[in-house]
Amino acid sequence: MKTRRISAILACIMLVSLTACANDGPSKTPDESTAQTTEAQTTENITTEETTEETTESAAALTLNEDLFSDIGLTYPQLVEKRGERKVTELIGVEGGIGYFFENGYGAYIWGFSELDYGRELGEREGYPVPRDENHNIIAEEVQLPKSDIACRTINKIKAKDLFSNAAFPLDVSDIKNIEGIQDCRWGKDEIVTSFKYYFNFKYNNVEITVYHDDPETIETDSEARIWC
């Protein structure tokens, strides 16, 4: 009788031990636990760094395209070296001058008729001999080039997307006023100079800028600008 009782007690002890092992599952060594903790911390750090970089990029301040403004003051040969050859089929006649387009330029680079190289000195009352067709349109393929020593002071027909850096379009007109260095902001209705309805004018580093747009409060990517010195 006593032997049976001892056997029953031992059986109960073994059963409890087996149940405890099943619930605990396989144990982890200290090295495995440390490795998993380190990996989790490393992943968290990488995620934090990526999030910080994305936030920094998205928060980049609105600025003006300094590369565009660096073209003001360059001569025709200098612009050819920097922006590529002239696009002969893209040329505009403006009041008092001609706008030349370049392969990698930002718009129409303007020189006055008096600044073109006609190959000779013009008479006192002689008109500017710019080649024109029977409809009095300038012949782009034959028009003279600017004199090599005269700098470009005006660029017209600049797309708004090329005027600004870090811009999210449509761009709120009020955001432009917060750009560092902007002065003398003025705006109003246009409808005469261009086909756009409104203009926004300001100065930056002794250069005057006018943006022409259709919505009174926003500027789209295809809005046009002019800069001159």
Secondary structure as a PSIPRED ss2 file (coil, helix, strand):
# PSIPRED VFORMAT (PSIPRED V4.0)

   1 M C   1.000  0.000  0.000
   2 K H   0.000  1.000  0.000
   3 T H   0.000  1.000  0.000
   4 R H   0.000  1.000  0.000
   5 R H   0.000  1.000  0.000
   6 I H   0.000  1.000  0.000
   7 S H   0.000  1.000  0.000
   8 A H   0.000  1.000  0.000
   9 I H   0.000  1.000  0.000
  10 L H   0.000  1.000  0.000
  11 A H   0.000  1.000  0.000
  12 C H   0.000  1.000  0.000
  13 I H   0.000  1.000  0.000
  14 M H   0.000  1.000  0.000
  15 L H   0.000  1.000  0.000
  16 V H   0.000  1.000  0.000
  17 S H   0.000  1.000  0.000
  18 L H   0.000  1.000  0.000
  19 T H   0.000  1.000  0.000
  20 A H   0.000  1.000  0.000
  21 C H   0.000  1.000  0.000
  22 A H   0.000  1.000  0.000
  23 N H   0.000  1.000  0.000
  24 D H   0.000  1.000  0.000
  25 G C   1.000  0.000  0.000
  26 P C   1.000  0.000  0.000
  27 S C   1.000  0.000  0.000
  28 K C   1.000  0.000  0.000
  29 T C   1.000  0.000  0.000
  30 P H   0.000  1.000  0.000
  31 D H   0.000  1.000  0.000
  32 E H   0.000  1.000  0.000
  33 S H   0.000  1.000  0.000
  34 T H   0.000  1.000  0.000
  35 A H   0.000  1.000  0.000
  36 Q H   0.000  1.000  0.000
  37 T H   0.000  1.000  0.000
  38 T H   0.000  1.000  0.000
  39 E H   0.000  1.000  0.000
  40 A H   0.000  1.000  0.000
  41 Q H   0.000  1.000  0.000
  42 T H   0.000  1.000  0.000
  43 T H   0.000  1.000  0.000
  44 E H   0.000  1.000  0.000
  45 N H   0.000  1.000  0.000
  46 I H   0.000  1.000  0.000
  47 T H   0.000  1.000  0.000
  48 T H   0.000  1.000  0.000
  49 E H   0.000  1.000  0.000
  50 E H   0.000  1.000  0.000
  51 T H   0.000  1.000  0.000
  52 T H   0.000  1.000  0.000
  53 E H   0.000  1.000  0.000
  54 E H   0.000  1.000  0.000
  55 T H   0.000  1.000  0.000
  56 T H   0.000  1.000  0.000
  57 E H   0.000  1.000  0.000
  58 S H   0.000  1.000  0.000
  59 A C   1.000  0.000  0.000
  60 A C   1.000  0.000  0.000
  61 A C   1.000  0.000  0.000
  62 L C   1.000  0.000  0.000
  63 T E   0.000  0.000  1.000
  64 L E   0.000  0.000  1.000
  65 N C   1.000  0.000  0.000
  66 E H   0.000  1.000  0.000
  67 D H   0.000  1.000  0.000
  68 L H   0.000  1.000  0.000
  69 F H   0.000  1.000  0.000
  70 S C   1.000  0.000  0.000
  71 D C   1.000  0.000  0.000
  72 I C   1.000  0.000  0.000
  73 G C   1.000  0.000  0.000
  74 L C   1.000  0.000  0.000
  75 T E   0.000  0.000  1.000
  76 Y H   0.000  1.000  0.000
  77 P H   0.000  1.000  0.000
  78 Q H   0.000  1.000  0.000
  79 L H   0.000  1.000  0.000
  80 V H   0.000  1.000  0.000
  81 E H   0.000  1.000  0.000
  82 K H   0.000  1.000  0.000
  83 R H   0.000  1.000  0.000
  84 G C   1.000  0.000  0.000
  85 E C   1.000  0.000  0.000
  86 R E   0.000  0.000  1.000
  87 K E   0.000  0.000  1.000
  88 V E   0.000  0.000  1.000
  89 T E   0.000  0.000  1.000
  90 E E   0.000  0.000  1.000
  91 L E   0.000  0.000  1.000
  92 I E   0.000  0.000  1.000
  93 G E   0.000  0.000  1.000
  94 V E   0.000  0.000  1.000
  95 E C   1.000  0.000  0.000
  96 G C   1.000  0.000  0.000
  97 G E   0.000  0.000  1.000
  98 I E   0.000  0.000  1.000
  99 G E   0.000  0.000  1.000
 100 Y E   0.000  0.000  1.000
 101 F E   0.000  0.000  1.000
 102 F E   0.000  0.000  1.000
 103 E C   1.000  0.000  0.000
 104 N C   1.000  0.000  0.000
 105 G C   1.000  0.000  0.000
 106 Y C   1.000  0.000  0.000
 107 G C   1.000  0.000  0.000
 108 A E   0.000  0.000  1.000
 109 Y E   0.000  0.000  1.000
 110 I E   0.000  0.000  1.000
 111 W E   0.000  0.000  1.000
 112 G E   0.000  0.000  1.000
 113 F H   0.000  1.000  0.000
 114 S H   0.000  1.000  0.000
 115 E H   0.000  1.000  0.000
 116 L E   0.000  0.000  1.000
 117 D C   1.000  0.000  0.000
 118 Y C   1.000  0.000  0.000
 119 G C   1.000  0.000  0.000
 120 R C   1.000  0.000  0.000
 121 E C   1.000  0.000  0.000
 122 L C   1.000  0.000  0.000
 123 G C   1.000  0.000  0.000
 124 E C   1.000  0.000  0.000
 125 R C   1.000  0.000  0.000
 126 E C   1.000  0.000  0.000
 127 G C   1.000  0.000  0.000
 128 Y C   1.000  0.000  0.000
 129 P C   1.000  0.000  0.000
 130 V C   1.000  0.000  0.000
 131 P C   1.000  0.000  0.000
 132 R E   0.000  0.000  1.000
 133 D C   1.000  0.000  0.000
 134 E C   1.000  0.000  0.000
 135 N C   1.000  0.000  0.000
 136 H C   1.000  0.000  0.000
 137 N C   1.000  0.000  0.000
 138 I E   0.000  0.000  1.000
 139 I C   1.000  0.000  0.000
 140 A C   1.000  0.000  0.000
 141 E C   1.000  0.000  0.000
 142 E C   1.000  0.000  0.000
 143 V C   1.000  0.000  0.000
 144 Q C   1.000  0.000  0.000
 145 L C   1.000  0.000  0.000
 146 P E   0.000  0.000  1.000
 147 K C   1.000  0.000  0.000
 148 S C   1.000  0.000  0.000
 149 D C   1.000  0.000  0.000
 150 I C   1.000  0.000  0.000
 151 A E   0.000  0.000  1.000
 152 C C   1.000  0.000  0.000
 153 R C   1.000  0.000  0.000
 154 T E   0.000  0.000  1.000
 155 I E   0.000  0.000  1.000
 156 N E   0.000  0.000  1.000
 157 K E   0.000  0.000  1.000
 158 I E   0.000  0.000  1.000
 159 K E   0.000  0.000  1.000
 160 A H   0.000  1.000  0.000
 161 K H   0.000  1.000  0.000
 162 D H   0.000  1.000  0.000
 163 L H   0.000  1.000  0.000
 164 F E   0.000  0.000  1.000
 165 S E   0.000  0.000  1.000
 166 N C   1.000  0.000  0.000
 167 A C   1.000  0.000  0.000
 168 A C   1.000  0.000  0.000
 169 F C   1.000  0.000  0.000
 170 P C   1.000  0.000  0.000
 171 L E   0.000  0.000  1.000
 172 D E   0.000  0.000  1.000
 173 V H   0.000  1.000  0.000
 174 S H   0.000  1.000  0.000
 175 D H   0.000  1.000  0.000
 176 I H   0.000  1.000  0.000
 177 K C   1.000  0.000  0.000
 178 N C   1.000  0.000  0.000
 179 I C   1.000  0.000  0.000
 180 E C   1.000  0.000  0.000
 181 G C   1.000  0.000  0.000
 182 I E   0.000  0.000  1.000
 183 Q E   0.000  0.000  1.000
 184 D E   0.000  0.000  1.000
 185 C E   0.000  0.000  1.000
 186 R E   0.000  0.000  1.000
 187 W E   0.000  0.000  1.000
 188 G E   0.000  0.000  1.000
 189 K E   0.000  0.000  1.000
 190 D C   1.000  0.000  0.000
 191 E C   1.000  0.000  0.000
 192 I C   1.000  0.000  0.000
 193 V C   1.000  0.000  0.000
 194 T C   1.000  0.000  0.000
 195 S C   1.000  0.000  0.000
 196 F C   1.000  0.000  0.000
 197 K C   1.000  0.000  0.000
 198 Y E   0.000  0.000  1.000
 199 Y E   0.000  0.000  1.000
 200 F E   0.000  0.000  1.000
 201 N E   0.000  0.000  1.000
 202 F E   0.000  0.000  1.000
 203 K E   0.000  0.000  1.000
 204 Y E   0.000  0.000  1.000
 205 N C   1.000  0.000  0.000
 206 N C   1.000  0.000  0.000
 207 V E   0.000  0.000  1.000
 208 E E   0.000  0.000  1.000
 209 I E   0.000  0.000  1.000
 210 T E   0.000  0.000  1.000
 211 V E   0.000  0.000  1.000
 212 Y E   0.000  0.000  1.000
 213 H E   0.000  0.000  1.000
 214 D C   1.000  0.000  0.000
 215 D C   1.000  0.000  0.000
 216 P C   1.000  0.000  0.000
 217 E C   1.000  0.000  0.000
 218 T E   0.000  0.000  1.000
 219 I E   0.000  0.000  1.000
 220 E C   1.000  0.000  0.000
 221 T C   1.000  0.000  0.000
 222 D C   1.000  0.000  0.000
 223 S C   1.000  0.000  0.000
 224 E E   0.000  0.000  1.000
 225 A E   0.000  0.000  1.000
 226 R E   0.000  0.000  1.000
 227 I E   0.000  0.000  1.000
 228 W E   0.000  0.000  1.000
 229 C C   1.000  0.000  0.000
